[in-house]
Amino acid sequence: ITDIELENFDVGDVNAMIMTMLSIDNEFQTLGLAEVCFKRTLGNPFFLIEFMKMLQVEGLLEFNLGIMKWVWDVSRIEDKTMSAANVVYLLQSRMRRLPTDIQVLLQYAACLGSKFSLSTLEFVWKNHALQMMDGAESDIDGLLGVVGEENFVESCGEDDFRWVHDKVQEAALSLSNLVTPTFQLGLGICLYEGLDGPQVETQLFDVADLINKGNLTAKVDLAVLNLRAATKARNVAALQSAACYAANGIKQLPIDSWTTDRELALTLYSIGADMEWALGNIDAAEEYIRVVLDREECTEIEKVRLQVVKARILSAGQNRYKEAAEYGLVVLKKIGYKFIWQRSLLPVQALTLVTRTSSRLEKLPVEHFENLGIMTDRKYQAIVVMLHNVQRAAYNAKNIYLNIVTVCKIIEQQSFVFLLPLKCF
């Protein structure tokens, strides 16, 4: 077990913890101190320990060798700790007593995220920190050892460390005026250009976050970096992060990107629209869709990935199923796939397709399905994806015949022709 969740303590729990710390049996003797500690830490166990450490360092809690007891003055503690109600302040007070090199190391480590590797920290220390500081200590193992002894970070693997609490990382980030947007940008670029591919992939979110905090002119490779981060975040269902990375990637696109890097732009706008829709931000999603649909450079096939999101908004987002089905049919017609005979003949077409499709399926051997290739043609991918959206909308709109027809057409495309990749858009 490496993680144990603790709820905040009440005053009684805080008092019991203090009694244990100070080896005191009389609960009334420590109650006043417990009440102050509870007020300052809100009963958070980690904050309580830090607060008690601070009291000892500040001389507000001392062990009297004459009477062999811990002594304190509740009124003095209350007065002296009025400005220390924030645990970040307590942690920074401890950090500022450490040598300058260690304070700087803490800030570099904080920029690398909640978890970081020794090799990455060594890289930024050698290639960034030592170039900024004259006479800085180069023995990072020794510096990190002190940080560990102070209980700011802990080992979580052979080469990995993590902050013992997110407030410790927060305190390190704001320890001085070192960590500015310009500093974070420089550090992010240093990591992006200096680490190898697998290392960048491991630190992808942290590298992208650092770079995005700086003020940059449009740069294609940084747009690609944000696309990679957006895709990775989407794949782990971090929808808000994916939306933010997509938005930052779009900001990095050059003015002529619709001519020079259209696929990159389309993918960023597609992920942005999809994530904003999933988050319920319909206006933001529709704005992404509008931008792409208004681009004359984009073909009808290229626009389908945004039109799929539009169909989802109409269907799942706004329960306008009939309108979503009609929208899908219009899109399919634009890309050259018109499969409805006539609306008045839809029941006849549904019956005909069911009979024909079932008959063809019965005649196919198992080997046929085992040998189906993957569909790579963008037009047919677009057709099948939009057919799926029309089918769902028709089903929810209780349009039985359109539902049957689209199901048969999907089977026709995927069972008799090619398999559709899991993620073609």
Secondary structure, 3 states (H helix, E strand, C coil): CCCCCCCCCCHHHHHHHHHHHHCCCCHHHHHHHHHHHHHHHCCCHHHHHHHHHHHHHCCCEEEECCCCEEEECHHHHHHHCHHHCCHHHHHHHHHCCCCHHHHHHHHHHHHCCCEEEHHHHHHHHHHHHHHHCCCCCCCHHHHHHHHHHCCCEEECCCCEEEECCHHHHHHHHCCCCCCCHHHHHHHHHHHHHHCCHHHHHHCHHHHHHHHHCCCCCCCHHHHHHHHHHHHHHHHCCCHHHHHHHHHHHHHCCCCCHHHHCHHHHHHHHHHHHHHHHHCCCHHHHHHHHHHHHCCCCCCHHHHHHHHHHHHHHHHHHCCCHHHHHHHHHHHHHHCCCCCCCCHHHHHHHHHHHHHHHHHHHHHCCHHHHHCCCECCCHHHHHHHHHHHHHHHHHHHCCCHHHHHHHHHHHHHHHHHCCECCCCCC
